[in-house]
Amino acid sequence: MKIVIMGAGRVGRELARVLSFRTNDVVVIDMDELRLRELREKLDIMTFVGNGASPHVLKQIGIEKAEMLLAVSNNCEANIVSCSLAKQFGVPLKIARLRRRDHFLDVPGMDAATFGVDHTIIPEYECASDITNAIMNPAVLERVTFSDSGAQISNFQLRPGSPLVGSRMSEFPRPELLEKLRICAIMRHGHLHIPRGNTSFVAFDEVYVAGSQDDVADLIDWASPHDRSISGVIIGGATPLGCMLAQMLSVADYPVRIIESDPHAAESAADALGSQVVIIKGESTDRAILEEAGIDHHHAYVAAHGDNEKNILSCILAKRCDAVKVIAVTKIPEYIRIIASMSMIDCCFSTLVASINMLLKFVSSETGRNIAIFNRIPAEVIEMSVEGKSRVAGQRISETKCPPDAVFAAIIRNDQLVPAVGSEELLPGDRVIMLSKTEAVAQAETLFRVHA
């Protein structure tokens, strides 16, 4: 598949990295020659220095042979123009990254399709959706949903006193649950482990479990009996992300308060959100302001400032004020897992990861597709198809030569979820969900290659 990426910013670079591991022909267009040179040195891709919103540039890179255009530059208008031009060249799928939802009107002739945009992604909106999900599920630190079966992979932390602490995989206290679920990974002291039969669970392990929504919820409720409910949310920063999040949480009936030190931003947020959200003028790194906002052991705190350091500091302060769950937002990829490893911060979310995961839903290859990358661990979720002549067709999971850094998470068979237990046979037509460390993804995919 030939995929053209317009824009080599953070989103474009991460997309190029993920997609370059596949049998994809990836071309990245950007005006920054140095940025493209760095990409070429790391990845097996093509690059082109130029304006991706120019028909001459698109013609030169062979856009008419592309199956997909991902216009993800920081210029929303340029992304729309690039999609519009790609439509004229006959590109089947065009996706534009935008910052707002008001670029089009929902009337004939003024909608996104008229301008050649098949799908749009708004990073702040996608990230706000992920954070809302984390607020509504207090024990969950991270969640990935896949396919159309209601299946998911959720991550939660084992607290001291959990009935799971001290047990081994081979002696799981609730075997009836383990028959319906798959424990895919454990994050312990900053290191990712793929669990085996002799793996023990210890306090503060972060456990990644795959299965249906109800079965995963049953396991987490049993293994996390002391998690407290959330009665309200305090947001640090009246940023676009902070305001989108406030709106989503208000719709979900959570009382929301925003702390903002900039008078203009606070006033704009008040006008946009109305009386449904309380705006408090002040610094979120000031304990007195947090206490004025009403932070206590029943509230969650989300740091959505544009300043990463302020987000980290305000989260630590909120935790010391006994907030039930604190969440930090960062735009810097290098910060994501550093923040995730900090014991005083429960969750870390990134607009970058949210954008990549939304875009990956549209990208497929001959044997499978990426479903998601994680915020907290260096791993990916991939979905692979079992063909009639695939190497694994007819084999039981226990018989496959699965890489040690990958694990079978679930099977989708006839749109039904089948637990990926060792005795399960892989059949033609199955869609197999795997969790793999990033460096083992290519090796995991070889299991599903078709015999010549």
ABEGO torsion letter per residue (X at the ends): XBBBBBEABAAAAAAAAAAAABABBBBBBBABAAAAAAAAAABBBBBBBEBAABAAAAAAAGAAABABBBBABABAAAAAAAAAAAAAAGBABBBBBBABAAABBBBBGABAAAAGBABBBBAAAAAAAAAAAAAABAABABBBBBEAAGBBBBBBBBBBGBAABGBBAAABABAAAAAABBBABBBBGGBBBBBBAABBBBBGBBBBBBEBAAAAAAAAAAABAABBBBABBBBBEABAAAAAAAAAAAAAGBBBBBBBABAAAAAAAAAAAEAABBBBBEBAABAAAAAAAGBBAABBBBBABABAAAAAAAAAAAAAAGBABBBBBBABAAAAAAAAABAABABBBBAAAAAAAAAAAABBBAABBBABBBAABBBBBBBBBBBAABAABGBBAAABBBBAABBBABBBBGGBBBBBBAABBBBBGBBBBBBBBAAAAAAAAAAABBBX
